[in-house]
Amino acid sequence: MPRSGDVVYLGLAANVQFGGNRGFYFRVIRVHDWTTYEGWMWLDGYQLSQGGEAVERRSVFVQIAGLRPAPQVPACTAPPTGERAPLGSARPLRRGRHERR
Protein backbone atom coordinates (compact mmCIF):
# COMPACT_ATOMS: atom_id res chain seq x y z
CA MET A 1 0.00 0.00 0.00
CA PRO A 2 1.40 3.40 -0.91
CA ARG A 3 1.77 6.14 1.68
CA SER A 4 1.95 9.91 1.50
CA GLY A 5 5.29 10.91 -0.07
CA ASP A 6 5.83 7.65 -1.96
CA VAL A 7 6.62 7.79 -5.67
CA VAL A 8 5.08 5.04 -7.80
CA TYR A 9 5.00 4.32 -11.51
CA LEU A 10 1.52 4.23 -13.04
CA GLY A 11 1.39 2.17 -16.21
CA LEU A 12 -0.92 -0.34 -17.89
CA ALA A 13 -0.92 -2.63 -14.84
CA ALA A 14 -2.36 0.18 -12.69
CA ASN A 15 -5.10 1.21 -15.14
CA VAL A 16 -5.62 0.77 -18.88
CA GLN A 17 -5.70 4.55 -19.34
CA PHE A 18 -1.97 4.64 -18.46
CA GLY A 19 -0.92 2.01 -21.03
CA GLY A 20 1.58 2.45 -23.84
CA ASN A 21 3.54 5.67 -23.60
CA ARG A 22 0.99 7.25 -21.24
CA GLY A 23 2.58 5.89 -18.05
CA PHE A 24 4.21 8.28 -15.59
CA TYR A 25 5.70 8.65 -12.12
CA PHE A 26 3.28 9.81 -9.44
CA ARG A 27 4.07 11.31 -6.01
CA VAL A 28 1.33 10.30 -3.57
CA ILE A 29 -0.22 12.99 -1.40
CA ARG A 30 -3.14 11.01 0.00
CA VAL A 31 -4.61 7.53 -0.14
CA HIS A 32 -8.39 7.78 0.08
CA ASP A 33 -10.28 5.30 2.24
CA TRP A 34 -13.30 5.42 -0.07
CA THR A 35 -15.22 2.21 -0.61
CA THR A 36 -14.59 0.96 -4.14
CA TYR A 37 -14.08 -2.27 -6.07
CA GLU A 38 -11.95 -4.99 -4.49
CA GLY A 39 -8.27 -4.35 -5.26
CA TRP A 40 -8.74 -0.76 -6.47
CA MET A 41 -8.10 2.61 -4.75
CA TRP A 42 -8.18 6.35 -5.31
CA LEU A 43 -4.94 8.34 -4.90
CA ASP A 44 -4.34 12.09 -4.85
CA GLY A 45 -0.94 13.34 -5.87
CA TYR A 46 1.28 14.91 -8.49
CA GLN A 47 2.20 13.62 -11.91
CA LEU A 48 5.97 14.03 -12.26
CA SER A 49 7.95 15.06 -15.33
CA GLN A 50 10.96 13.09 -16.54
CA GLY A 51 13.09 15.43 -14.40
CA GLY A 52 11.06 14.71 -11.24
CA GLU A 53 9.15 18.01 -11.20
CA ALA A 54 5.48 18.07 -10.25
CA VAL A 55 3.63 19.07 -13.41
CA GLU A 56 -0.01 18.35 -12.60
CA ARG A 57 -2.06 17.55 -9.53
CA ARG A 58 -4.33 14.57 -10.14
CA SER A 59 -6.70 12.10 -8.54
CA VAL A 60 -6.27 8.63 -10.04
CA PHE A 61 -8.20 5.36 -9.77
CA VAL A 62 -5.75 2.46 -9.80
CA GLN A 63 -5.37 -1.25 -9.14
CA ILE A 64 -3.30 -1.78 -6.01
CA ALA A 65 -1.49 -4.77 -7.54
CA GLY A 66 -0.51 -2.65 -10.57
CA LEU A 67 1.40 0.02 -8.62
CA ARG A 68 5.15 -0.15 -9.20
CA PRO A 69 7.48 1.56 -6.72
CA ALA A 70 9.85 3.97 -8.41
CA PRO A 71 13.32 2.37 -8.43
CA GLN A 72 14.76 5.79 -7.74
CA VAL A 73 13.06 9.16 -7.52
CA PRO A 74 13.95 11.12 -10.68
CA ALA A 75 16.58 13.76 -9.92
CA CYS A 76 15.44 17.37 -9.72
CA THR A 77 17.57 20.13 -11.12
CA ALA A 78 17.21 23.87 -10.66
CA PRO A 79 15.62 25.69 -13.57
CA PRO A 80 17.98 27.89 -15.59
CA THR A 81 16.21 31.10 -14.53
CA GLY A 82 16.71 30.38 -10.83
CA GLU A 83 13.29 31.88 -10.13
CA ARG A 84 11.61 28.68 -8.98
CA ALA A 85 13.20 25.59 -7.51
CA PRO A 86 11.53 22.24 -8.31
CA LEU A 87 9.89 20.17 -5.60
CA GLY A 88 12.46 18.30 -3.58
CA SER A 89 15.31 20.65 -4.50
CA ALA A 90 17.78 21.44 -1.75
CA ARG A 91 19.04 24.57 -3.49
CA PRO A 92 17.82 27.91 -2.11
CA LEU A 93 15.95 30.24 -4.42
CA ARG A 94 17.80 33.30 -5.72
CA ARG A 95 16.14 36.54 -4.78
CA GLY A 96 14.88 38.79 -7.53
CA ARG A 97 15.60 42.50 -7.75
CA HIS A 98 12.13 43.32 -6.42
CA GLU A 99 12.58 41.40 -3.15
CA ARG A 100 14.15 42.75 0.04
CA ARG A 101 17.25 41.09 1.36
Backbone as a chain_set.jsonl record, in Angstrom:
{"seq": "MPRSGDVVYLGLAANVQFGGNRGFYFRVIRVHDWTTYEGWMWLDGYQLSQGGEAVERRSVFVQIAGLRPAPQVPACTAPPTGERAPLGSARPLRRGRHERR", "coords": {"N": [[0.837, -1.183, 0.0], [0.605, 2.176, -0.895], [1.98, 5.172, 0.611], [1.664, 8.538, 1.864], [3.872, 10.686, 0.207], [5.299, 8.698, -1.088], [6.673, 7.594, -4.221], [5.395, 6.312, -7.127], [5.169, 4.228, -10.067], [2.849, 4.618, -12.6], [1.395, 2.637, -14.83], [0.21, 0.505, -17.489], [-0.514, -1.74, -15.93], [-1.593, -0.594, -13.669], [-3.828, 0.854, -14.513], [-5.808, 0.8, -17.426], [-5.895, 3.198, -18.812], [-3.381, 4.285, -18.554], [-1.672, 2.955, -20.208], [0.736, 1.917, -22.76], [2.619, 4.609, -24.024], [1.717, 6.337, -22.124], [2.202, 6.123, -19.441], [3.447, 7.194, -16.193], [5.433, 8.722, -13.555], [4.325, 9.132, -10.196], [3.75, 11.127, -7.436], [2.579, 10.435, -4.327], [0.084, 12.04, -2.471], [-2.14, 11.6, -0.88], [-3.924, 8.758, 0.245], [-7.007, 7.669, -0.407], [-9.705, 6.509, 1.654], [-11.979, 5.582, 0.524], [-14.809, 3.549, -0.23], [-14.634, 1.122, -2.686], [-14.206, -0.867, -5.68], [-13.02, -4.215, -5.131], [-9.579, -4.459, -4.616], [-8.911, -2.082, -5.851], [-8.133, 1.491, -5.688], [-8.352, 4.995, -4.81], [-6.111, 7.627, -5.413], [-4.573, 10.694, -4.486], [-2.362, 13.075, -5.817], [0.741, 14.127, -7.38], [1.536, 14.264, -10.788], [4.608, 13.501, -12.183], [7.288, 15.013, -14.019], [9.777, 13.95, -16.455], [12.089, 14.864, -15.299], [11.5, 14.827, -12.62], [9.944, 16.861, -11.594], [6.938, 18.214, -10.255], [4.164, 18.316, -12.281], [1.445, 18.296, -12.659], [-1.427, 18.238, -10.651], [-3.322, 15.477, -9.609], [-6.11, 13.194, -9.307], [-6.295, 9.778, -9.127], [-7.556, 6.596, -10.198], [-6.746, 3.45, -9.392], [-5.41, 0.076, -9.757], [-4.382, -1.72, -7.0], [-2.509, -3.827, -7.071], [-1.197, -3.201, -9.404], [0.494, -1.07, -9.001], [3.732, 0.221, -9.188], [6.665, 0.555, -7.396], [8.801, 3.377, -7.586], [12.022, 2.899, -8.853], [14.035, 4.664, -8.288], [13.791, 7.945, -7.203], [13.221, 10.359, -9.674], [15.826, 12.639, -10.473], [15.936, 16.026, -9.415], [16.529, 19.146, -10.888], [17.724, 22.499, -10.72], [15.878, 25.127, -12.255], [16.929, 26.962, -15.203], [16.492, 29.726, -14.949], [16.475, 30.256, -12.263], [14.429, 31.237, -10.778], [12.446, 29.644, -9.683], [12.556, 26.881, -7.694], [12.491, 23.344, -8.217], [10.184, 20.883, -6.839], [11.416, 19.201, -4.019], [13.989, 20.069, -4.288], [17.138, 20.952, -2.969], [18.428, 23.278, -3.203], [18.677, 26.773, -2.456], [16.359, 29.396, -3.305], [17.115, 32.014, -5.622], [17.094, 35.435, -4.949], [14.988, 37.86, -6.395], [15.281, 41.111, -8.057], [13.253, 42.686, -7.096], [12.71, 41.902, -4.515], [13.218, 42.231, -0.959], [16.257, 42.049, 0.871]], "CA": [[0.0, 0.0, 0.0], [1.4, 3.404, -0.906], [1.771, 6.144, 1.68], [1.948, 9.911, 1.496], [5.289, 10.914, -0.068], [5.829, 7.647, -1.962], [6.622, 7.79, -5.665], [5.081, 5.044, -7.797], [4.998, 4.322, -11.512], [1.521, 4.234, -13.038], [1.393, 2.17, -16.205], [-0.915, -0.338, -17.89], [-0.92, -2.628, -14.84], [-2.359, 0.18, -12.689], [-5.104, 1.213, -15.136], [-5.616, 0.773, -18.884], [-5.697, 4.549, -19.341], [-1.972, 4.638, -18.462], [-0.922, 2.009, -21.033], [1.577, 2.449, -23.842], [3.542, 5.669, -23.604], [0.988, 7.254, -21.24], [2.578, 5.892, -18.047], [4.208, 8.282, -15.585], [5.701, 8.65, -12.118], [3.283, 9.815, -9.439], [4.067, 11.315, -6.014], [1.332, 10.299, -3.572], [-0.217, 12.99, -1.403], [-3.138, 11.007, -0.003], [-4.608, 7.528, -0.144], [-8.389, 7.781, 0.085], [-10.28, 5.295, 2.236], [-13.297, 5.417, -0.066], [-15.22, 2.206, -0.607], [-14.595, 0.958, -4.137], [-14.084, -2.268, -6.066], [-11.949, -4.99, -4.488], [-8.273, -4.355, -5.264], [-8.744, -0.761, -6.466], [-8.097, 2.609, -4.75], [-8.177, 6.351, -5.307], [-4.942, 8.336, -4.897], [-4.336, 12.09, -4.853], [-0.939, 13.336, -5.869], [1.283, 14.912, -8.486], [2.204, 13.62, -11.91], [5.966, 14.032, -12.256], [7.945, 15.06, -15.328], [10.965, 13.089, -16.539], [13.088, 15.429, -14.396], [11.059, 14.712, -11.239], [9.152, 18.015, -11.198], [5.482, 18.07, -10.254], [3.626, 19.071, -13.414], [-0.01, 18.351, -12.597], [-2.059, 17.546, -9.525], [-4.331, 14.57, -10.143], [-6.697, 12.102, -8.541], [-6.273, 8.633, -10.037], [-8.198, 5.362, -9.765], [-5.747, 2.462, -9.798], [-5.369, -1.25, -9.137], [-3.303, -1.781, -6.012], [-1.488, -4.773, -7.538], [-0.508, -2.646, -10.565], [1.396, 0.02, -8.624], [5.148, -0.152, -9.196], [7.476, 1.564, -6.715], [9.851, 3.974, -8.415], [13.315, 2.368, -8.435], [14.762, 5.793, -7.743], [13.058, 9.164, -7.52], [13.953, 11.125, -10.685], [16.582, 13.758, -9.922], [15.44, 17.368, -9.717], [17.571, 20.133, -11.117], [17.207, 23.866, -10.659], [15.621, 25.688, -13.573], [17.978, 27.892, -15.594], [16.214, 31.101, -14.532], [16.713, 30.376, -10.834], [13.294, 31.878, -10.126], [11.606, 28.679, -8.976], [13.205, 25.592, -7.509], [11.528, 22.244, -8.31], [9.889, 20.166, -5.603], [12.462, 18.297, -3.578], [15.307, 20.648, -4.505], [17.776, 21.437, -1.752], [19.042, 24.569, -3.487], [17.825, 27.913, -2.113], [15.954, 30.244, -4.422], [17.795, 33.304, -5.723], [16.144, 36.536, -4.781], [14.877, 38.788, -7.529], [15.596, 42.502, -7.751], [12.128, 43.322, -6.42], [12.581, 41.398, -3.148], [14.147, 42.753, 0.041], [17.254, 41.088, 1.359]], "C": [[0.883, 1.248, 0.0], [1.045, 4.299, 0.281], [2.083, 7.532, 1.146], [3.463, 10.099, 1.335], [5.915, 9.862, -0.961], [5.733, 8.063, -3.42], [6.431, 6.418, -6.29], [4.991, 5.298, -9.3], [3.602, 3.82, -11.848], [1.587, 3.9, -14.525], [0.156, 1.321, -16.457], [-1.421, -1.223, -16.755], [-1.768, -1.906, -13.796], [-3.744, 0.546, -13.215], [-4.864, 1.29, -16.647], [-5.4, 2.165, -19.466], [-4.238, 4.996, -19.306], [-1.095, 3.699, -19.293], [-0.112, 2.696, -22.117], [2.539, 3.484, -23.321], [2.859, 6.684, -22.684], [1.286, 7.024, -19.757], [3.422, 7.043, -17.515], [4.483, 7.976, -14.115], [4.719, 9.558, -11.4], [3.713, 9.898, -7.983], [2.754, 11.373, -5.236], [1.234, 11.374, -2.495], [-1.12, 12.315, -0.376], [-3.676, 9.721, -0.612], [-6.007, 7.62, 0.449], [-8.873, 6.445, 0.644], [-11.691, 5.056, 1.707], [-13.568, 3.963, -0.411], [-15.285, 2.124, -2.121], [-14.505, -0.526, -4.449], [-12.907, -2.921, -5.366], [-10.654, -4.851, -5.296], [-8.007, -3.023, -5.953], [-8.726, 0.315, -5.379], [-7.982, 3.93, -5.504], [-6.963, 6.966, -4.618], [-4.995, 9.792, -5.338], [-2.832, 12.281, -4.875], [-0.55, 14.172, -7.063], [1.894, 14.006, -9.541], [3.56, 14.295, -12.033], [6.482, 14.017, -13.684], [9.122, 14.09, -15.323], [12.069, 13.569, -15.593], [12.684, 15.383, -12.933], [10.266, 15.889, -10.724], [7.667, 17.691, -11.217], [4.928, 18.938, -11.37], [2.109, 19.194, -13.366], [-0.51, 17.603, -11.367], [-3.211, 16.724, -10.078], [-4.895, 13.675, -9.057], [-6.801, 10.948, -9.52], [-6.911, 7.414, -9.374], [-7.336, 4.226, -10.288], [-5.949, 1.118, -9.114], [-4.164, -1.296, -8.214], [-2.176, -2.676, -6.504], [-0.687, -4.221, -8.71], [0.435, -1.502, -10.259], [2.826, -0.502, -8.575], [5.944, 0.918, -8.472], [8.546, 2.099, -7.656], [11.186, 3.422, -7.938], [14.18, 3.442, -7.802], [13.965, 7.025, -8.145], [13.85, 9.933, -8.555], [14.609, 12.344, -10.058], [15.961, 15.08, -10.338], [16.636, 18.28, -9.921], [16.946, 21.511, -11.088], [16.966, 24.377, -12.066], [16.672, 26.732, -13.923], [17.739, 29.322, -15.125], [16.504, 31.319, -13.061], [15.553, 30.992, -10.084], [12.474, 30.908, -9.297], [12.354, 27.358, -8.885], [12.158, 24.49, -7.606], [11.298, 21.606, -6.951], [11.029, 19.234, -5.261], [13.862, 18.856, -3.754], [15.868, 21.171, -3.197], [18.394, 22.809, -1.964], [18.114, 25.709, -3.082], [17.474, 28.701, -3.37], [16.788, 31.518, -4.423], [16.739, 34.385, -5.604], [16.164, 37.418, -6.025], [15.187, 40.198, -7.1], [14.491, 43.17, -6.933], [11.971, 42.894, -4.966], [13.603, 42.054, -2.23], [15.089, 41.667, 0.51], [17.355, 41.156, 2.846]], "O": [[1.804, 1.359, 0.809], [-0.033, 4.196, 0.867], [2.698, 7.674, 0.089], [4.239, 9.722, 2.212], [6.972, 10.108, -1.543], [4.823, 8.796, -3.808], [7.192, 5.486, -6.028], [4.769, 6.424, -9.745], [3.212, 2.728, -11.434], [1.807, 4.774, -15.363], [-0.828, 1.41, -15.723], [-2.627, -1.434, -16.628], [-2.574, -2.536, -13.112], [-4.718, 0.55, -12.462], [-3.829, 1.79, -17.089], [-4.777, 2.295, -20.52], [-3.883, 5.98, -19.954], [0.118, 3.662, -19.091], [-0.254, 3.895, -22.359], [3.201, 3.277, -22.304], [3.38, 7.783, -22.49], [0.678, 7.669, -18.903], [4.038, 7.779, -18.286], [3.859, 7.101, -13.515], [4.329, 10.608, -11.911], [4.007, 8.879, -7.359], [1.924, 12.253, -5.463], [2.165, 11.59, -1.718], [-0.907, 12.432, 0.831], [-3.858, 9.616, -1.825], [-6.169, 7.644, 1.669], [-8.489, 5.382, 0.155], [-12.502, 4.404, 2.364], [-12.67, 3.235, -0.833], [-15.917, 2.959, -2.767], [-14.709, -1.357, -3.564], [-11.918, -2.262, -5.046], [-10.635, -5.094, -6.503], [-6.962, -2.862, -6.584], [-9.236, 0.097, -4.28], [-7.574, 3.977, -6.664], [-6.799, 6.848, -3.404], [-5.421, 10.084, -6.456], [-2.114, 11.717, -4.05], [-1.382, 14.837, -7.68], [2.668, 13.1, -9.231], [3.653, 15.522, -11.992], [6.156, 13.122, -14.464], [9.425, 13.48, -14.298], [12.889, 12.771, -15.139], [13.436, 15.848, -12.076], [9.936, 15.933, -9.539], [7.194, 16.973, -12.098], [5.18, 20.143, -11.415], [1.545, 20.106, -13.971], [-0.077, 16.487, -11.08], [-3.984, 17.202, -10.908], [-4.259, 13.428, -8.032], [-7.331, 11.11, -10.619], [-6.819, 7.224, -8.161], [-7.208, 4.053, -11.5], [-6.564, 1.023, -8.052], [-3.053, -0.948, -8.614], [-1.005, -2.322, -6.368], [0.403, -4.721, -8.991], [1.114, -1.006, -11.158], [3.092, -1.549, -7.984], [5.915, 2.08, -8.879], [9.128, 1.343, -8.434], [11.47, 3.464, -6.741], [14.961, 3.167, -6.891], [13.518, 7.14, -9.286], [15.044, 10.156, -8.357], [14.014, 13.006, -9.208], [15.513, 15.236, -11.474], [17.633, 18.187, -9.205], [15.765, 21.67, -11.4], [17.75, 24.1, -12.973], [17.254, 27.335, -13.022], [18.701, 30.064, -14.922], [16.755, 32.449, -12.644], [15.66, 31.249, -8.885], [11.866, 31.309, -8.305], [12.739, 26.788, -9.906], [11.039, 24.672, -7.126], [12.102, 21.76, -6.031], [11.552, 18.546, -6.138], [14.835, 18.188, -3.406], [15.143, 21.771, -2.404], [18.839, 23.44, -1.006], [16.908, 25.643, -3.323], [18.2, 28.672, -4.364], [17.13, 32.045, -3.364], [15.625, 34.245, -6.108], [17.212, 37.678, -6.615], [15.341, 40.466, -5.908], [14.75, 44.101, -6.171], [11.163, 43.481, -4.247], [14.709, 42.393, -2.653], [14.73, 40.49, 0.533], [18.142, 40.422, 3.445]]}, "num_chains": 1, "name": "protein.A"}
